[in-house]
Amino acid sequence: MSPRRPGPGFAAGLLAFAIALVALAAAWPIYQDPRAALVTGVAAAAAFLVVWAGTRWRWGVGTAVALAVVGTALIVPLAVPAALGGGVRSFFLGLGDGLASVALGWKQLLTLTLPVGHYQSVLVPLLVVVLLSVAASTRLAAGGPWAHALAAIPLLAPVLFGTVFGPGTPSEPLSIGPILIEAPRELALWGVSAILVTTWIAWSSGRARRAALRLGGGPRATGRRFVRGSLAALLAVGALAAGTILAPAVTATPRTLPRDQVDPVVVVRAQSSPLSGYRVWKRDAAFDAPLFTVTSDGELPQRLRIAVLDDANGVDFAVTAERGTFTRFPSGHDVPDPSRISVRLDSGDSGIWLPLPAELGEPPRFTGPRSADLADGFYLDRETGAGIAVPTAAGLRSGDGYTAVVGTAADAQLDPAPAFDTPQIDRTAYPQLDRWVRMQQLPATGAGLQTAIERLRERGYLSHALSDNPGARAWLDELSAEHGTRFVASAGGHSDARVEELFAQLADRQAAAGEGASSAELVAGIGDDEQFAVAAARLAEAFGFDARVVLGVRLDGADGAAGAAGAAGAADSGEVPGVPACGETCAGRNIAAWVEARGADGVWAPLDVTPQVAVPPAALTEGERLPEHPTVPEERDAHESDPEYGAGTGDSSSDPAPPRTEPGSVWPWVRGVSLGLLGVLLLTTLALFIPAIKALRTRRRRGASHPEVRALGAWEEFVDLHVDAGAIPRPRSRGAATESRRDLGARLPGGATFAARVDHAVFSPEGASADEATELWSRVDRARDQLRADRSGLGRLRVRFSLASFGIGPERSAHPPAAAATSGEAEPAKPEEVPRA
């Protein structure tokens, strides 16, 4: 056994401890999770002990092997805690993810929104950085003088890790009297690192001399020690001063980090507006079909939101999908009245949209056979709270599900003050809306907006269809039995023209009814949540509020007041006739749309907009004129045959929606070049197909194992060469009379001798030898060269791509065996019909 040598000393242990502290401070903005401290401490201690033992007992390369084994053993319990407690299979899956993150974890960090907590395997990069930094530092500390002086350099690796993968915005400035310190956290981190490195270098550079002086008993060089210490202090002070001076310049503009250059692949732009297909849920096929189930051991949230639509272009409401809109959701936050719920999908009709509450306290823990894929494919819009799951482009399907801690507080109340002092839409571009709003004479406040929406609902009448054809009557039959609802046709769509038509119906009715008319006499607006949600959103914008449309369900298991919804005419989130709330199972009947408005306090408050179902539109009063042109389209079942119908009867705009393409995108160029290359590849494949088949045929014939078969193959190749060259016509097809080999050879240059030698090889008692077969193939090669030499380049290409030898082409009879008849040679005893390989 090799003699032991002293391991790294006490100073190396202190340096390892310092590296751990610096690493935790640098990485804390990334993780903000107590487990990061555990990972840092354990990794530093493990690396120091392994390298210390390997140096002391001279393990050599075994030290690196031991370090790798220890690091692998620590991955799951430290960095992938979710894999613990799930059995052996879960453990090994977590180990595989952790090992993959050793190489790919940096990319996962760059695609996540900070802080990441201990989401999936994001702690693996921190474990690796600390493990390698401490191991390198400890090994250098055990080396010679030069290596010992460089032992503090690995301390900079954790600092760089925190800088590169940390937030792009520096810490808030710190004021100390009249002095303003920009980016104090970053400045302190780099300053402490510089002090530690310079102090270690200054101390270690005199270590050997101090030891020699102690050994020799010479005088101590106090002056030199003072000079070295002063130089180290000046270096540290210079670094701090440079950081203080440069920090304002560096932080004047936002940093550009690798995080800003990597975005997740999101398929939101490829989706049509979820609101456009709202009426599909109300058809008989989907009306009672279960979509998902919601359970909880405690309270349920007031609502589950499927999609939040905040981008209006005049044709439809869509979901904003800009760079960085949908990001990973690695860590949650404290939510009011937390409760754990479980959602399981019974069908995949929601596409990519995951039913979520407004407040998520933690990342969803997905269940079902695709749980790992769903976790990898989950993205959240932090602004709207909408989430998507895209394990594939098709999104969700039956059997998928999740559990999560969510907030169950009551719906927020609408702020009395609007967010803006002026309307957020040009009211002159919406003359019918402006006309109806002026008739209401309501103030531009929260109470005024709620009253306007309440009147909108009271004077509307619910209708989910343009016609009452079979297949779309389940909703009507149910409401008719409960409320006496009768059918009134309403066109689909939620374009500006369709919404203007709705306000025109309301304004015309109010003008015709006159002052003092009852609510029943003012019922005129026909539609459903699709039109009324957009109409309410336009009202909110006209009153100076921010607004967006939400598609989702109300839950009747939720307790508490309905908040803003109550002020808008529904005392409880479950008391909205026409679109009932769902209990444990939610179906198409429960899909609703509502509007969320935001006032000066910045809080989004939901407002229900479903029109009433009890009072049908009032009869026309005397003196009211019918419209000159009916608004009902000629094809009354047009909407029934097209679920995506969205233009409405009043939408005459022919301009398509603006394309949702990212500015400067190179995808069209990449797609065009790829298609061009694919076309060239296909053409090349077709062009080389015939020569390749001929080459394979020649190779098969030449490579036959028996000499006789090789000889026959040489004859076949010889004949095919001349057939493709047009020297002889293609013989008749199988089943017709064929000429003998001798007759055929007599008509080919050198063919008579070739045929005789092949006959001898096939029919002679001794058979053909390998050398004879090789000689026959040499004749074939010479014949091929001669045929090529006698033709031009175009002629050679024609021969190469000819299909005559495959029996494709005009069929002609072979020439009569004139040469054989004139030669007087007798036919051999055995038949010599030309065998075609």
ZAMARGU-4260 file (C-alpha; in steps of 0.2 Angstrom, whole numbers, plus 5000, padded with zeros to 4 digits):
<rodrens>
0) 5000/5000/5000 | 5006/5017/4996 | 5012/5028/5011 | 5000/5041/5017 | 5003/5059/5014
5) 4996/5074/5023 | 4979/5079/5017 | 4973/5097/5014 | 4974/5106/5030 | 4963/5116/5041
10) 4964/5131/5029 | 4957/5121/5015 | 4942/5117/5025 | 4939/5135/5029 | 4940/5139/5011
15) 4928/5125/5006 | 4916/5132/5019 | 4918/5150/5012 | 4914/5143/4994 | 4898/5135/5001
20) 4893/5152/5009 | 4897/5161/4993 | 4888/5148/4982 | 4872/5149/4993 | 4872/5168/4992
25) 4875/5169/4973 | 4861/5156/4970 | 4848/5161/4982 | 4839/5173/4970 | 4838/5158/4958
30) 4830/5146/4970 | 4824/5155/4986 | 4821/5138/4994 | 4828/5132/5010 | 4833/5116/5001
35) 4846/5126/4991 | 4856/5128/5008 | 4855/5109/5011 | 4861/5105/4994 | 4876/5118/4996
40) 4881/5112/5013 | 4880/5093/5010 | 4889/5095/4992 | 4903/5105/5000 | 4906/5093/5014
45) 4905/5078/5003 | 4918/5085/4990 | 4930/5090/5004 | 4930/5074/5013 | 4932/5063/4997
50) 4946/5074/4990 | 4954/5074/5008 | 4953/5055/5009 | 4959/5053/4991 | 4974/5064/4994
55) 4979/5057/5010 | 4979/5039/5005 | 4984/5042/4987 | 4969/5036/4977 | 4975/5044/4961
60) 4962/5043/4948 | 4951/5034/4961 | 4948/5051/4969 | 4938/5057/4953 | 4929/5040/4952
65) 4924/5041/4971 | 4918/5059/4968 | 4907/5054/4954 | 4900/5040/4964 | 4896/5051/4979
70) 4889/5064/4968 | 4877/5052/4959 | 4872/5045/4976 | 4867/5062/4982 | 4857/5067/4966
75) 4840/5060/4971 | 4840/5063/4990 | 4847/5081/4988 | 4842/5088/4971 | 4827/5078/4965
80) 4817/5076/4981 | 4800/5073/4972 | 4807/5055/4967 | 4808/5050/4985 | 4793/5041/4992
85) 4786/5035/4975 | 4794/5017/4975 | 4809/5010/4966 | 4802/5015/4949 | 4800/5033/4954
90) 4818/5033/4961 | 4826/5027/4946 | 4816/5039/4935 | 4822/5053/4946 | 4840/5047/4945
95) 4839/5047/4926 | 4832/5065/4926 | 4845/5070/4938 | 4859/5063/4928 | 4852/5071/4912
100) 4852/5088/4921 | 4870/5086/4924 | 4872/5091/4906 | 4856/5099/4902 | 4850/5107/4918
105) 4857/5124/4912 | 4844/5124/4898 | 4830/5120/4911 | 4836/5134/4922 | 4835/5147/4907
110) 4818/5142/4902 | 4810/5144/4920 | 4804/5160/4928 | 4813/5164/4944 | 4812/5158/4958
115) 4813/5140/4953 | 4812/5132/4971 | 4815/5114/4970 | 4805/5111/4954 | 4809/5094/4946
120) 4828/5093/4945 | 4833/5111/4944 | 4844/5109/4960 | 4856/5097/4950 | 4866/5112/4942
125) 4869/5119/4959 | 4875/5103/4966 | 4887/5100/4952 | 4894/5118/4953 | 4897/5117/4972
130) 4904/5099/4971 | 4916/5103/4958 | 4922/5120/4965 | 4925/5113/4982 | 4934/5097/4975
135) 4945/5108/4964 | 4949/5120/4978 | 4953/5106/4990 | 4964/5097/4978 | 4974/5113/4973
140) 4976/5117/4992 | 4985/5100/4994 | 4997/5103/4979 | 5013/5113/4978 | 5016/5132/4981
145) 5009/5137/4965 | 4994/5126/4966 | 4991/5131/4984 | 4990/5149/4979 | 4977/5146/4965
150) 4966/5136/4977 | 4954/5151/4979 | 4951/5153/4961 | 4937/5140/4960 | 4927/5151/4972
155) 4923/5162/4957 | 4913/5148/4948 | 4898/5149/4960 | 4898/5168/4958 | 4898/5166/4939
160) 4884/5153/4941 | 4873/5165/4950 | 4877/5179/4939 | 4873/5170/4922 | 4858/5161/4928
165) 4851/5174/4940 | 4838/5187/4937 | 4841/5200/4924 | 4836/5215/4935 | 4849/5219/4949
170) 4845/5222/4967 | 4837/5238/4973 | 4849/5253/4976 | 4854/5255/4994 | 4855/5273/5001
175) 4867/5276/5015 | 4865/5295/5019 | 4869/5305/5003 | 4877/5289/4995 | 4867/5279/4983
180) 4874/5261/4980 | 4868/5253/4964 | 4866/5234/4964 | 4871/5232/4982 | 4869/5213/4983
185) 4879/5210/4967 | 4892/5222/4973 | 4894/5214/4990 | 4895/5197/4982 | 4909/5201/4970
190) 4918/5211/4983 | 4918/5198/4996 | 4924/5185/4983 | 4938/5197/4978 | 4943/5199/4996
195) 4943/5180/4999 | 4953/5177/4983 | 4966/5190/4986 | 4968/5186/5005 | 4971/5168/5001
200) 4984/5172/4987 | 4993/5184/4999 | 4993/5172/5013 | 4998/5156/5003 | 5012/5165/4993
205) 5022/5167/5009 | 5018/5150/5017 | 5033/5141/5010 | 5045/5155/5016 | 5037/5156/5033
210) 5039/5137/5035 | 5057/5138/5030 | 5060/5152/5042 | 5052/5142/5056 | 5063/5127/5051
215) 5079/5137/5051 | 5075/5148/5066 | 5079/5164/5056 | 5072/5181/5059 | 5054/5184/5053
220) 5052/5196/5039 | 5039/5207/5047 | 5041/5221/5034 | 5039/5210/5019 | 5023/5202/5027
225) 5016/5220/5030 | 5020/5224/5012 | 5011/5209/5005 | 4996/5211/5017 | 4995/5229/5011
230) 4996/5225/4993 | 4982/5212/4996 | 4971/5225/5005 | 4974/5238/4991 | 4969/5225/4978
235) 4953/5221/4987 | 4949/5240/4990 | 4952/5243/4972 | 4940/5229/4967 | 4927/5237/4978
240) 4930/5254/4972 | 4929/5249/4953 | 4913/5239/4957 | 4906/5255/4965 | 4910/5266/4951
245) 4905/5254/4937 | 4889/5248/4945 | 4878/5263/4940 | 4885/5261/4922 | 4882/5243/4921
250) 4864/5244/4928 | 4859/5259/4918 | 4852/5247/4905 | 4844/5229/4909 | 4856/5215/4907
255) 4855/5203/4893 | 4856/5186/4900 | 4856/5169/4892 | 4839/5167/4900 | 4832/5181/4889
260) 4838/5171/4873 | 4829/5155/4877 | 4810/5154/4876 | 4799/5138/4878 | 4790/5132/4862
265) 4772/5137/4864 | 4758/5132/4852 | 4746/5145/4858 | 4747/5155/4842 | 4741/5140/4832
270) 4725/5139/4842 | 4709/5147/4837 | 4700/5158/4849 | 4692/5147/4863 | 4677/5159/4863
275) 4673/5155/4844 | 4669/5137/4849 | 4658/5142/4864 | 4642/5136/4856 | 4649/5119/4852
280) 4648/5115/4871 | 4629/5118/4870 | 4625/5105/4857 | 4617/5089/4862 | 4633/5079/4859
285) 4643/5089/4872 | 4630/5096/4883 | 4629/5082/4895 | 4646/5074/4891 | 4658/5075/4906
290) 4673/5086/4903 | 4682/5085/4920 | 4679/5081/4938 | 4684/5092/4953 | 4686/5086/4971
295) 4694/5093/4987 | 4695/5088/5005 | 4692/5106/5010 | 4684/5121/5001 | 4683/5123/4982
300) 4688/5139/4973 | 4674/5150/4966 | 4678/5146/4948 | 4690/5136/4936 | 4697/5146/4922
305) 4700/5137/4905 | 4706/5152/4895 | 4709/5170/4898 | 4706/5181/4882 | 4714/5198/4882
310) 4718/5202/4864 | 4704/5209/4854 | 4706/5212/4835 | 4689/5217/4830 | 4685/5200/4824
315) 4687/5189/4840 | 4694/5189/4857 | 4711/5178/4858 | 4724/5174/4870 | 4740/5185/4870
320) 4755/5175/4865 | 4770/5185/4864 | 4788/5181/4869 | 4789/5176/4887 | 4770/5176/4890
325) 4769/5158/4894 | 4783/5152/4905 | 4787/5138/4917 | 4779/5138/4934 | 4792/5131/4946
330) 4787/5138/4962 | 4771/5146/4969 | 4767/5158/4982 | 4755/5160/4997 | 4737/5161/4993
335) 4722/5166/5003 | 4712/5152/5011 | 4722/5138/5003 | 4715/5121/4999 | 4721/5106/4989
340) 4710/5101/4975 | 4711/5087/4962 | 4706/5089/4944 | 4704/5074/4932 | 4700/5076/4914
345) 4686/5064/4907 | 4689/5070/4889 | 4702/5080/4879 | 4690/5093/4872 | 4699/5107/4881
350) 4714/5105/4869 | 4729/5113/4877 | 4720/5123/4890 | 4721/5117/4908 | 4706/5121/4920
355) 4714/5131/4934 | 4709/5142/4948 | 4714/5161/4948 | 4727/5158/4962 | 4739/5143/4962
360) 4749/5141/4978 | 4761/5128/4970 | 4766/5120/4954 | 4752/5107/4949 | 4757/5089/4952
365) 4751/5080/4937 | 4743/5062/4938 | 4739/5049/4926 | 4750/5039/4914 | 4757/5055/4906
370) 4761/5064/4922 | 4780/5066/4918 | 4776/5073/4900 | 4762/5084/4907 | 4774/5092/4920
375) 4787/5095/4907 | 4774/5103/4895 | 4765/5114/4908 | 4767/5133/4905 | 4758/5147/4914
380) 4754/5165/4910 | 4758/5174/4926 | 4748/5189/4921 | 4732/5181/4917 | 4734/5165/4927
385) 4729/5154/4912 | 4739/5138/4910 | 4742/5126/4895 | 4749/5108/4895 | 4757/5103/4879
390) 4765/5086/4881 | 4760/5085/4862 | 4753/5097/4850 | 4736/5090/4853 | 4737/5094/4872
395) 4727/5086/4885 | 4717/5070/4884 | 4706/5059/4894 | 4715/5052/4910 | 4726/5067/4913
400) 4724/5076/4929 | 4733/5086/4943 | 4732/5090/4961 | 4738/5107/4968 | 4736/5119/4983
405) 4725/5134/4977 | 4716/5149/4984 | 4698/5148/4988 | 4694/5165/4993 | 4678/5174/4987
410) 4678/5183/4971 | 4687/5200/4972 | 4676/5216/4972 | 4677/5229/4958 | 4686/5245/4963
415) 4675/5260/4963 | 4687/5270/4954 | 4692/5266/4936 | 4709/5262/4930 | 4709/5277/4918
420) 4701/5294/4917 | 4696/5291/4899 | 4688/5277/4889 | 4700/5263/4883 | 4690/5262/4867
425) 4686/5275/4854 | 4667/5276/4857 | 4664/5284/4840 | 4670/5268/4832 | 4655/5259/4842
430) 4640/5270/4838 | 4627/5258/4845 | 4637/5255/4861 | 4639/5273/4863 | 4621/5277/4860
435) 4615/5264/4873 | 4627/5270/4886 | 4621/5287/4884 | 4603/5281/4887 | 4608/5274/4903
440) 4615/5290/4911 | 4627/5281/4922 | 4643/5287/4930 | 4660/5281/4925 | 4663/5271/4941
445) 4663/5254/4947 | 4645/5255/4953 | 4640/5262/4936 | 4649/5248/4927 | 4640/5235/4937
450) 4623/5243/4935 | 4626/5244/4916 | 4631/5225/4915 | 4616/5221/4926 | 4604/5230/4914
455) 4613/5222/4900 | 4609/5205/4907 | 4591/5209/4912 | 4587/5216/4895 | 4595/5201/4886
460) 4588/5184/4882 | 4598/5168/4881 | 4599/5159/4865 | 4613/5146/4860 | 4608/5143/4842
465) 4602/5151/4825 | 4589/5137/4823 | 4581/5124/4834 | 4585/5109/4823 | 4587/5092/4832
470) 4604/5089/4839 | 4604/5106/4847 | 4589/5106/4858 | 4595/5099/4874 | 4599/5116/4882
475) 4582/5123/4876 | 4572/5108/4883 | 4580/5109/4900 | 4577/5128/4901 | 4560/5127/4895
480) 4555/5114/4908 | 4562/5124/4922 | 4559/5142/4917 | 4547/5141/4902 | 4561/5147/4890
485) 4556/5148/4872 | 4567/5148/4857 | 4572/5164/4849 | 4585/5163/4835 | 4602/5172/4838
490) 4617/5172/4827 | 4634/5167/4833 | 4651/5176/4833 | 4658/5190/4844 | 4665/5202/4832
495) 4663/5221/4834 | 4649/5220/4821 | 4640/5207/4830 | 4641/5216/4847 | 4636/5232/4839
500) 4620/5223/4832 | 4617/5217/4851 | 4618/5235/4857 | 4607/5241/4842 | 4593/5229/4848
505) 4594/5236/4865 | 4594/5254/4860 | 4580/5252/4848 | 4569/5244/4860 | 4572/5257/4874
510) 4569/5271/4861 | 4553/5262/4856 | 4547/5258/4873 | 4549/5276/4879 | 4551/5283/4897
515) 4544/5273/4911 | 4545/5256/4902 | 4547/5241/4913 | 4561/5229/4912 | 4551/5216/4903
520) 4547/5228/4889 | 4565/5232/4887 | 4571/5214/4883 | 4578/5214/4866 | 4596/5208/4865
525) 4597/5190/4859 | 4613/5180/4862 | 4623/5170/4875 | 4639/5171/4885 | 4649/5173/4869
530) 4641/5189/4864 | 4637/5196/4881 | 4655/5193/4888 | 4662/5203/4874 | 4649/5217/4876
535) 4652/5218/4894 | 4671/5219/4891 | 4668/5234/4879 | 4657/5242/4892 | 4671/5241/4905
540) 4683/5248/4892 | 4671/5262/4888 | 4669/5266/4907 | 4688/5267/4909 | 4692/5250/4916
545) 4704/5236/4910 | 4694/5221/4904 | 4697/5203/4898 | 4685/5188/4894 | 4687/5172/4903
550) 4680/5155/4898 | 4678/5142/4912 | 4665/5135/4924 | 4658/5141/4941 | 4658/5128/4955
555) 4643/5126/4966 | 4653/5118/4980 | 4662/5134/4984 | 4656/5144/4999 | 4656/5162/5002
560) 4649/5177/4993 | 4651/5179/4974 | 4659/5196/4976 | 4658/5206/4961 | 4647/5194/4952
565) 4634/5197/4966 | 4634/5215/4962 | 4631/5212/4944 | 4615/5202/4947 | 4620/5185/4954
570) 4620/5183/4973 | 4630/5167/4972 | 4642/5160/4959 | 4630/5145/4958 | 4614/5155/4955
575) 4616/5160/4936 | 4601/5153/4927 | 4605/5147/4910 | 4623/5141/4913 | 4623/5132/4929
580) 4638/5129/4940 | 4645/5112/4941 | 4647/5101/4956 | 4660/5087/4955 | 4658/5084/4937
585) 4658/5098/4924 | 4650/5095/4907 | 4647/5106/4892 | 4631/5113/4900 | 4642/5121/4913
590) 4654/5130/4902 | 4652/5149/4904 | 4660/5165/4899 | 4662/5180/4910 | 4672/5196/4910
595) 4685/5202/4922 | 4687/5221/4925 | 4702/5230/4934 | 4700/5247/4942 | 4713/5258/4950
600) 4718/5246/4963 | 4724/5234/4950 | 4714/5219/4956 | 4704/5209/4943 | 4686/5206/4948
605) 4675/5194/4939 | 4658/5199/4933 | 4645/5187/4927 | 4636/5191/4910 | 4624/5177/4906
610) 4607/5185/4900 | 4591/5180/4909 | 4580/5166/4903 | 4563/5169/4910 | 4556/5184/4901
615) 4556/5183/4882 | 4558/5198/4871 | 4543/5210/4872 | 4531/5212/4857 | 4534/5226/4846
620) 4525/5242/4852 | 4514/5252/4841 | 4523/5264/4830 | 4539/5254/4830 | 4545/5250/4812
625) 4552/5234/4807 | 4570/5234/4800 | 4570/5237/4781 | 4582/5222/4778 | 4580/5207/4789
630) 4595/5202/4800 | 4593/5184/4799 | 4604/5175/4786 | 4596/5166/4772 | 4605/5150/4777
635) 4598/5148/4794 | 4608/5132/4798 | 4624/5139/4793 | 4631/5140/4811 | 4624/5123/4815
640) 4636/5115/4802 | 4651/5125/4806 | 4656/5126/4824 | 4669/5139/4821 | 4656/5151/4814
645) 4661/5168/4821 | 4656/5182/4810 | 4638/5184/4814 | 4625/5192/4803 | 4631/5209/4805
650) 4649/5206/4802 | 4653/5211/4784 | 4671/5213/4786 | 4681/5204/4773 | 4698/5208/4781
655) 4706/5193/4789 | 4713/5193/4806 | 4731/5200/4807 | 4743/5185/4806 | 4751/5181/4823
660) 4769/5180/4817 | 4784/5185/4827 | 4793/5200/4820 | 4809/5196/4811 | 4805/5177/4812
665) 4816/5166/4802 | 4804/5152/4801 | 4796/5156/4784 | 4814/5156/4777 | 4818/5140/4786
670) 4802/5132/4780 | 4805/5137/4762 | 4823/5132/4761 | 4818/5115/4769 | 4804/5112/4757
675) 4816/5116/4743 | 4829/5104/4749 | 4816/5091/4752 | 4810/5093/4734 | 4828/5092/4727
680) 4831/5076/4738 | 4815/5068/4731 | 4820/5072/4713 | 4838/5065/4716 | 4831/5049/4724
685) 4820/5047/4709 | 4834/5050/4697 | 4846/5038/4705 | 4833/5024/4708 | 4835/5016/4691
690) 4854/5016/4691 | 4854/5010/4709 | 4843/4995/4705 | 4854/4990/4690 | 4869/4991/4701
695) 4861/4980/4714 | 4856/4968/4701 | 4874/4967/4694 | 4881/4965/4712 | 4869/4950/4715
700) 4873/4941/4699 | 4892/4944/4701 | 4892/4939/4719 | 4883/4922/4717 | 4892/4908/4727
705) 4892/4895/4713 | 4903/4897/4698 | 4889/4890/4687 | 4876/4903/4693 | 4889/4917/4691
710) 4892/4912/4673 | 4874/4912/4670 | 4873/4929/4678 | 4887/4935/4667 | 4877/4930/4652
715) 4861/4939/4658 | 4871/4955/4662 | 4879/4954/4644 | 4862/4952/4636 | 4854/4966/4647
720) 4868/4978/4642 | 4864/4976/4624 | 4846/4977/4627 | 4847/4993/4636 | 4859/5000/4622
725) 4846/4995/4609 | 4858/4983/4600 | 4844/4970/4601 | 4826/4972/4604 | 4818/4966/4620
730) 4813/4948/4619 | 4795/4943/4620 | 4787/4941/4637 | 4787/4925/4647 | 4775/4912/4639
735) 4780/4916/4621 | 4793/4907/4610 | 4811/4911/4615 | 4827/4909/4605 | 4842/4899/4610
740) 4857/4906/4618 | 4867/4902/4603 | 4855/4911/4591 | 4855/4926/4603 | 4873/4927/4604
745) 4876/4926/4586 | 4867/4943/4584 | 4879/4951/4598 | 4897/4957/4595 | 4907/4943/4603
750) 4891/4934/4608 | 4894/4918/4599 | 4910/4914/4609 | 4902/4920/4625 | 4887/4909/4623
755) 4897/4894/4619 | 4908/4896/4635 | 4892/4899/4645 | 4885/4883/4638 | 4901/4873/4642
760) 4901/4880/4660 | 4883/4875/4663 | 4881/4859/4653 | 4898/4851/4654 | 4901/4836/4666
765) 4915/4845/4675 | 4905/4862/4676 | 4913/4879/4677 | 4927/4884/4688 | 4929/4900/4698
770) 4942/4907/4686 | 4931/4904/4671 | 4916/4913/4679 | 4928/4928/4683 | 4934/4928/4665
775) 4916/4929/4659 | 4913/4944/4670 | 4929/4952/4663 | 4921/4950/4646 | 4905/4959/4652
780) 4915/4973/4659 | 4924/4975/4643 | 4908/4975/4633 | 4901/4988/4645 | 4916/4999/4642
785) 4915/4997/4623 | 4896/5001/4623 | 4899/5017/4633 | 4914/5022/4621 | 4903/5021/4606
790) 4890/5033/4612 | 4889/5052/4617 | 4886/5058/4634 | 4867/5059/4631 | 4867/5042/4624
795) 4876/5035/4639 | 4863/5043/4650 | 4849/5035/4640 | 4857/5018/4642 | 4859/5020/4660
800) 4841/5025/4663 | 4834/5013/4651 | 4821/5000/4658 | 4821/4989/4643 | 4831/4975/4652
805) 4817/4975/4665 | 4804/4971/4652 | 4797/4989/4651 | 4795/4996/4634 | 4788/4991/4617
810) 4788/4972/4615 | 4796/4966/4599 | 4800/4949/4592 | 4818/4943/4591 | 4828/4942/4575
815) 4828/4925/4567 | 4843/4914/4571 | 4851/4918/4554 | 4869/4916/4559 | 4865/4899/4566
820) 4856/4893/4551 | 4870/4898/4539 | 4884/4891/4550 | 4877/4873/4549 | 4880/4870/4568
825) 4869/4858/4575 | 4859/4862/4591 | 4865/4854/4607 | 4857/4839/4614 | 4850/4849/4629
830) 4838/4863/4627 | 4846/4880/4627 | 4832/4893/4630 | 4838/4909/4637 | 4835/4908/4656
835) 4831/4926/4662 | 4837/4929/4680
</rodrens>
